Amino acid sequence: MVIGKNHTAMPAHRQLIDLEGQIYTPLRMAAAEEFERLRNASPDMTAKELLKALAGPEIDEFQARNP
């Protein structure tokens, strides 16, 4: 890691950690709750069906952009 003038790398690193706490952690928690809800509602769902239910639109969008 290269530290620039006035030691800018550490404040940037702290900001990234703060953003992770503000954005990614709540998203992960919401996804985990949705996963549990789906799994409890349909315990016989296959892994593929569960993934499609959780992230179907995102998977379709990715596949459309990356044929």
C-alpha positions in Angstrom: 0.0 0.0 0.0 1.3 3.4 -0.9 0.6 6.1 1.6 0.2 9.5 0.0 0.8 13.0 1.2 -0.6 13.6 4.7 -1.1 9.8 5.3 -4.3 9.7 3.2 -4.5 5.9 3.0 -5.6 5.3 6.6 -8.6 7.8 6.5 -9.7 6.2 3.2 -9.4 2.8 4.8 -11.5 3.9 7.8 -14.1 5.4 5.4 -14.4 2.1 3.5 -14.9 0.2 6.8 -17.6 2.7 7.8 -19.3 2.3 4.4 -19.2 -1.5 4.8 -21.0 -1.1 8.1 -23.6 1.2 6.7 -24.3 -0.5 3.4 -23.1 -4.1 3.1 -23.8 -5.4 6.6 -27.5 -4.4 6.5 -27.8 -5.9 3.0 -26.2 -9.1 4.2 -28.5 -9.3 7.2 -31.6 -8.6 5.0 -30.5 -11.3 2.6 -30.0 -13.8 5.4 -33.5 -13.0 6.8 -35.0 -13.5 3.3 -33.1 -16.8 2.9 -34.4 -18.1 6.2 -38.0 -17.0 5.4 -37.9 -18.8 2.0 -36.2 -21.9 3.4 -38.8 -22.1 6.2 -41.7 -21.4 3.8 -40.5 -24.1 1.3 -38.1 -26.5 3.0 -38.2 -28.7 -0.1 -36.7 -26.0 -2.4 -33.5 -27.0 -4.2 -30.4 -24.8 -3.9 -30.9 -23.7 -7.5 -34.5 -22.7 -6.8 -33.6 -20.9 -3.6 -30.9 -19.0 -5.4 -33.2 -18.1 -8.2 -35.8 -16.8 -5.7 -33.3 -14.7 -3.8 -31.3 -13.3 -6.7 -33.2 -14.1 -9.9 -33.4 -10.6 -11.4 -29.8 -10.0 -10.7 -28.7 -13.3 -12.2 -30.8 -12.6 -15.3 -29.3 -9.1 -15.7 -25.8 -10.5 -15.3 -26.4 -13.2 -17.9 -27.9 -10.7 -20.3 -24.8 -8.5 -20.1 -22.4 -11.5 -20.2 -23.7 -14.1 -22.7 
